[in-house]
Amino acid sequence: MAALSSSTALSSSSVNGLHQRIAFSSPPSFLLPRRFLSAKLSLQCRRNSHPNMVLMEDGAAVTTPTHVKNETPLNELDERLVLGTSLEESNDAAGFDMNGDESTVSITVVGASGDLAKKKIFPALFALYYEGFLPKHFTIFGYARSRMTDAELRNMVSRTLTCRIDKRENCDEKMDEFLKRCFYHSGQYDSQENFAALDKKLMAHEGGRVSNRLFYLSIPPNIFIDAVRCASSSASSGNGWTRVIVEKPFGRDSESSAAMTKSLKQYLKEDQIFRIDHYLGKELVENLSVLRFSNLIFEPLWSRQYIRNVQLIFSEDFGTEGRGGYFDHYGIIRDIMQNHLLQILALFAMETPVSLDAEDTRNEKVKVLRSMRPLRLEDVVTGQYKSHTKGGVSYPAYTDDKTVSKDSLTPTFAAAALFIDNARWDGVPFLMKAGKALHTRRTEIRVQFRHVPGNLYNRNFGTDLDRATNELVIRVQPDEAIYLKINNKVPGLGMRLDRSHLNLHYAARYSKEIPDAYERLLLDAIEGERRLFIRSDELDAAWALFTPLLKELEEKKIIPEYYPYGSRGPVGAHYLAARYNVRWGDLGVEQ
């Protein structure tokens, strides 16, 4: 990996797609990361005459820079190249225009035959192509152990591609164009020889252009390191950047996570590793900072002085359904709470960053995680769903899954009370709740504000003061919405109060279909934007919070509380909330 690739070089999509992306989201300039603010600056360098100019089939005249074959790990290769060069100096030295036709992006989906690749990654890449966010020159390769031809890959991928609901024109034509850019290479994940053969195919399609390469590891974590080692030594770019997207789980505890990070950094630098948590790419999660930092009415209220509690709720209305073997090894705390919900909590609770640059935002998230009080066993409730018959339909228990041990104590539900010991949030309970096989599918953030002191209208609400509490609800999925519960007078001659919603319902307000989280995160990875990806010290802080609890649960063999499939979860979760004078906000949730 060249120093230019890991620290300063940008892909053609990073520049060519910027104007489109700014027009797409249209935020004010003060909300944009610096990479957007400089989008209008020309990155073109002077053009020198090149004796090795060739004419490509598409008519573009390009140079053919010498391809440096990587025979060493990427971090060693970095040390051999010039460091500390500015973007403009690098462009001048290389003699190419990063904004033009002389660079290409090659995206390799490692584990291309798996469900994640078929259902999420390839459809997200097509959506980016359909919307015009991929660069002019790009190639997509599927890599897996399965024997498959290019045509068979294209046939497999075509079954999962869809066009935007609001943009159906030229859909078939766009699909055909996209599929022509998709190719397949079969190989073992631990074979340098197979990755070297992939490298030759990539070079043939790159046609002498500056090659930028993105590897998406859609494979089990036990083979991450082998794949990274082979890709870095045999298939990384010799004259552009190389980046690797790593899917969770990032270990099972602090020790295994640290070991994985150490192994990855033998072959990659930190800024080449993109640890993906797809929840950070969801529209409503990314809107958290916009809602808070660009609306004057919210930021002054965002503290212990006005907020009574914060609830982060994740529920699915189905069980493990074929993933029992995987899930039993991790459980709901590792699968959902330690990453998805904790990441949302850190974004919600962080202090105002210096800017929206990736490092400034991630620095503030790490501060939140390091300020959190260690989790105690008494502040956690675990559960496991059992069989249940409803309406003549029988639903299985978790242990009815053939891949799960009959005596498994793995929780499929967990609730926890967490606290942040800093000046802003001291004493405010952050309640997390996550479970499978519950009564509904929903992910939301609920912010319950304090009671109005000396409220003149208390008698209108009786003894239940919680009915008079203002509540901000951010529904992440499904049916995305943001609404604020307020008290108001019902029209009429009497004095009757009612709770109403100031409601932003996305489907009603915006005609455009909301992009899938993977679309945003893939585009960010191509552009080198790291704000929504997890840094290694952030991962360490997250595991440090949960590892002692997980070890205690497993060593003491804590038996989870059983709850019927399709119910609201264990009763213990309500006692946990009541201990902190909190009522779960989703008990009377509006459908």
N, C-alpha and C positions, 0 to 999 in steps of 0.2 A: 504494500500500500504506500503510495507516494505521499509525501508530506503535503503536496498540493491537494491531493484528494481528500485527506482527512481533516485539513484545517481551513483551506481557503477556497478550493474549487467549487463551482456551482454547476449543476446540471443545466442543460438547455432548458428543461422544464422549469427550473428555478427562476429563470429570467423570462422566458417566453410566456409562461403561464401566469405571471404576476398581474399584468393588467387585467386579464380575464378574471382572476380571482378577486381582485379588489372590486371590480364591477359586480361580481356575483354577490358579495356580502355587503358591500357599501357601508362599512363602519367609518366613523369619523377618524381622522388621522391620529388623534391622540390615543386611540385604542389599538393601533396597529403595532406589531413588533417592528423593530428597526429594519428587518429584511424587506418589509413592504414599503417603508418610507423611502427607501433608496431605489425603488423599482424603476423610477424614471431616469435614473442616472445611466449614462451610457457606459457599458462595460467593454465596448469595442476597443481593440488595440490596433496599432498600425498594422497594415497588411504588407508583409514582405513577399517578395517573389520566392516561390518554393520550387526547387528543381524536381521534387517528387510529387508534383500535382497530378491527380488522375481525375477522370470524368466518370462519375457513377452512373448507374442505369437510369436513375431518376433525373439526370441532367445536372446534378449539383457537382461543382468542382471542389474537391477536397484534397487536403494534404494527407500523406500517409506517414504519420509519426511512427518511429520505431517502437515496436511493442516490447516492453521489458518483461521477460518471463520471470515470474516470481519463483525462486527456488528456496526462499527463506520466509519465515513468518513475517507478517505484515509490519509488526512494530520494528523488526530489524531493518526491513527495507526502508522504513521512514527515516531511520537514522543515517542512511547513506545519501539522502537527498537534502537539498538546501532547505533549512527551516527558517521560519520568521519572515517569509516573504509576503508582501501585501498582495491583494488580489490583482491590482493593476500591474505590479511588477511581475507577478506570475504569468499573467496573460502575455505581457510583452516578451518575457523570456521564452515562452512556449511558441509564440508567433501565431496564435490562433484566436479566433473570435468566439468567446464562450456564448455569445448571444445569437450565433448564426447556425450554419448547417454543419459545422465541423465536430460536433459532439453527438453522442447517442447514448441512450439509456437501455441497458439490458437487464430485465427483471427475471430472475430465476426463482420459481416457486419450488422449493425443496419439500417433497412430500405431496406432489401434485395430484396423486390419485386418492388422497384422503378427503373426508367430508368437509373439513374447513376450507380446503382449497376449492373444492367444487361449489360449495354453497355460499362462500363469502369472498374469497380472494379474487378469483377470476371474474365474478360478477362486479366486484368493486373496480377492478382494473378496466373492465368494459365501460362502466359508468363514467369513469374519468376520461376515457377515450371519447365516449359519446358526447360529453360536455366540452371537449376540446382542451382538457387540462394536461394530457400527456404530450410530450415533445413531438416534434415532427418525425424524428428518427427514434424509434424504439422497437425492441424485440422482447417477446415474452417466451421463456422456456419453462416447461414443466420438467422436473427431475424426480424420479422415484425408482424403486426397485422393480416395479411392474413392467412387463414387456408391453410396449405400446408404440404404434406408429404416430406420425404427426396427424394423420387423418383421424385416427382413433381418439387422440387427445381432443381435437377440434370437435368431434362429434360429442364427446363427453361434456366438454365445456359448453357447447351450444345449448344443451338442455336446461342450463341454469341461468342463461342470460335473459334479461328483460330490459325494456326501455322505460324511460320515465313516463309516468302516467300523463303528465302535461306536455310531453314531447314525443309523439309517436311517429313523426315524419321521418322517412328514410331509415326506419328501424332495421329492416332486413339488410339494406345496403350497408349500413354501419356495422352490423354484425359480421357480414361477410368480410369487410375490410379488416375488422379486428381479428377475426379468426385466422386470416392470412399471415398475421404477425405472430401467431402462436405456434411453437414447435415443441418437440419432446425429445428427451434424452434419457435412456434407461441406465441406471448405475447403482452401485452400492454406496451407502452414505459414508463408509469408512475407506473408500478406495481413491487414492490420489490419482491412479491411472484413469479411472472413470471420470473424475473431475477434470483431468487434463484433456480428455477427449471432449468434454463439454466446453472447455476453454477454446479449443480449435473451432468448434461450431459457432461459439459466440463471436470470435474474431472474424469468421467468414461473413457473418451478418453485419458486423460493425463496419466492415468495408474500409478500414484504415482511418476511420474517424476517431476522435478522442473518446475513449470508452469509459462510461460510468456504469457501475454494476451494483445492483441491489439484489441481495439474496433474502428470501422470506423462508424462515425455518418453520414449516408447518409439519413438524415431526415430534415424536415423543422426546421429552427432555433428556432421557438417558443416552440419546445419540446426538445431542446438540454439539458436543465438543468434537466428536469425530468429523461431523459435517463441516464445522468451522475450520478445523485444522486442514482438511483437504481442500476446501474452497480457498482458504487464504494462501496456501502454498502452490496450488495448481490452477486456480481459476479466477484470481483477483485481477483487477485492472492494473495495467502497467503504466498508464499515463493519465488516468482520471481518478475518480473516487470509487471506493468499495464500501458498501454499508450492509449490515446484517440486521434483519428484524427477527427478534426472538420472542416466541409466544410463551405465556405463562403455562405451567407453574414455574416460578423461579426458585426451585428448591422446596423442601418441606419444613425447614426451620432455619435458624441463623447459620448453623454450621454448613448444611448442604448448600444453602444459597451463597455463602462466602466461597465455598469450594468451586461452585459453578462460575462465579464471577472471576475468581483467580485463574481458572482454566481458560475462560474466554479471553482474558487479557494477555494470555501467552501469545495469542495470534491476532488480536484486535486491540486498537486503542478505544478508550471509553467513548469518544465521539463517533466511533463507527458502529457502536452497539445501540440498537433501538429496541428497548424492552417495551413491548406493546401491551397496553391494557385497553381493550376496545371501549370500555366505558368512558374513558377520557375523551374519546372521539364523538360521543353522543352530543347532539345539538344542544340539549338543555344543560348538560354538564359544562360545555364550553361557554354557554351563556351566563354561567354563574358570575364570572368576573365582570362581564359587561353589565349585568343587572346591578351588581354591587358598586362598582367603581365609576359607572357613568350616570348613575341616578342619585341625585343629592339626597333624596328622601330616605334611602336605605343605609348608606354608609354610617351616618350618625347613630343609627339604631342597632348596628351590627356589633353588639357587645353584651356583657353580663348585665349592664344597667337596664336594658330593655328586653333582652331575650331570656325567657324562663327555661327553655330546653330546645334541643334540636334532635329530630328523629330522622334516621336514614333507614328506609324500609325497602327490602327486596323480597318479592314473593313470586313463586312460580306455581302454576296450577297443574303441574305434571311431576312425575317422579324421575328416577334416574334413566329409565327407558333405554336400556342397552348400554349405558355408561357405568353400570354398577361396579365393574371391576376397577375402572379408573377412579371413580368417585370414592370407593371404599378406602383407597389408599390416601386420600386427601381430606375428605369431609367438607362440610359447608363452611367452616371457619377459614380453612385455607383456600377453598375454591372461590368464595365470595367476599367474606369480611376482611381478610388480611390485605386484599388488593382492591377490588372494585369499590367497596364502601369506604375503606380507609383513604383511598385516593380522593374520593369525593369530599370526605371530611376535611382533608388537608387543604383542598382548594377552597372550600367554604370558609375555613377558619383562619387562613393565612393573613398576615399583615399586607398592606399595600406594597407591591414590589416596586423597585426603582423604575422598571420599565416592563414591557411584556416580552422582552428577550427571554429565551429559554432559561438561561442560567439564573437570571433574577427571579423568575417565577419559581423555579425548582428550589432555589435557596430558601425562599419563604416557606415552601411546603415542608422542607426538611426541618426548619425551626419548629413548626407545629408538631411534627412527629416526635422530635426530641423533647418537647415540653409535656408530652402526655404522661399521665400517671400510670405506673405499672398495673396491668390488669390483675384483679384478684378473682379467685374462683367463686367467691360469694357474689360477685357482680356479673356472673354469667349463668345463663340457663341453656341447656342443650335438650334437643328432642329428636325423635326418630318416628317417621310415620308408620302406622300399622294398617292392616287391611280394613276395608270399610265397604259396606253395601248401601247404595243410595239409589232410589228409584229403580230398583231391580237390577242395577249394574254393580258388579263386584270390582273393587279396586284393590290391587295387590299391596302387600306390605313391602317395605324396603328389603327385608331379608328373604322375600319370595323370589328376588332376582337370583337366577342360577349362578351368576358370577360373584355373588356376595355370600359370605359365611353366615350360617344360621345364627351364630352367637355374636355377630358383629355389633359393636357399640359405637360405630361411626355415626356422628350426628348429621341428620339431614335438616336440622333446624337449630339456630342459635340466636340468642338475644344477649346483648351486653350493654353495660353502662360504662362509658369512658369519660375521662375528665382531662382537660388541658390546663395545666398549672402555669398560667401566665396572667398578666394584668388584664387582658381583654376578656378571657373566658373563665377565670377562676370561679369554681363552684357551679358552673352551668353543666348539667348532665347532657352528654351526647349519647343518645340511645340508638343502638344498631339492632336490626332484626332481619334475619335472612332465613328463608326456608323453602323447601320443595314440597310438592303435593299439598299446597294450601288452597284456600277457597278462591283465589284470584291470582292473576298475573299482573304485577305492578312493581315499578321502581319509582320511589319518590323521596323528596326531601321535605320535611315538615318543620317549620320554624314557629314555635308557639311563644308569643310575647307575654310579658308580665300583665297581671291584672291592673286595671286603671286604679290608682290610689284614690280613695274617697269618691268612688264612682257614684254620681248622683242617681244613676238608673239601676243600681244593684237590685232594688226591690222588684224591678220588672223581670229580672232573671231568676229570682228566688234564691235558693241556697247554692245552686250549681253555678259558681262563678266561672267555671271553665267554659260555659256557654257564651260568656261575654268576652272571651279572650280572642284577640286578633291572631290570625294564623296565616302565614305565608306558605303556600304549597307549590313546590316545583315538581311537576310530574315528568319524570325522565322518559318513561315508556309504560304502556302504549298510550296513544292518543295524547301526545305531548301538550302540556299546558302550564301556565303560571297563573295562579290566582291568589288573591288576598281576601280573607274573610273579614268583613267589617260588620258593625252593628248599625242599623238604621231604623227609622220610624216607618211603620206600615201606614200608607195613606188612609186617612179617615179622621173622624172627630176625636177618637179616643187616643190614648198613649200606649200603643202596642209596638213592641220592638221586635225586630226580625234580624236574622243573620243573612247577609247577602255576599255575593262574590264580585270583586273587581277582577274580571276574567280575561286573560289572553289565551284563547284557544287557538293553537297553531293551525289546525285544519281549516278553521273559519277565517282566520286573519291572513294566511299566506296561501296562495294558490300553488306555489311550487312544492314538489315532493321533497321531503326532508332527506338529505343524503344519508346513506348508511355510514356508521362510524368508521368502517374499514376504508371507505373512500377517502375520508379526511386524513386518516393516519397514514395511508399509503402515499397520498400526495405530499404530506409533510415530510415523510421519509425521503422521497425523491428530491424534494427541495432542500433537504438538510435542516428542516425546522424541528427542534427537539423539545419544544415546550410541553407537548402532550405525551412525551415518553418518560420512562422512569430512570433516574440516574442511580448509580450503584450505591451511593451513600443514603439515598432516599429508601432504597430497597433494604439496606442494612437496618435503618431506623424502624421500618415497618415490621421486620421480622423480630427485632429486639423487643418490641411491644407484645407480640403474640407468642413467641416461642416458649417462655416460662409457663404460660397458661396451658398451651398445648401439651407440654411435657407432663404437667400436673394432671391433666385430664386423662392422659394415657397411662401414666404410672399408677394412678389411684383407681383406674378402671371405672370411671364415673358412668353410671348407667343413665342413659338419656330418658327423658320423660316421653312416653309414647302418646301420640296424637292421631286421630283418625285421618285417613286420606281425604282431602277436600275440606278440612276444618280450618279454623283460624290459628292453629298451632297450640303448643302446650299452655296450660293455665299458668304455669310458673312465670311466663313472660309478663303476664299482667301484674303478678305480685312484685316482680323486679321493678317495673315502672312505678308501681304504687309506693315502693320504698322511697322513691325520690319525688313523691307527690306529682307524678306524671301520669297522664292517661294517653295510651296510644292513639294517635290521630286518625288511624285508618279504621277504627272500630265502626264508625258511622260514615265511612267514605262514600262520597257521591259517585255514582256510576256514570 
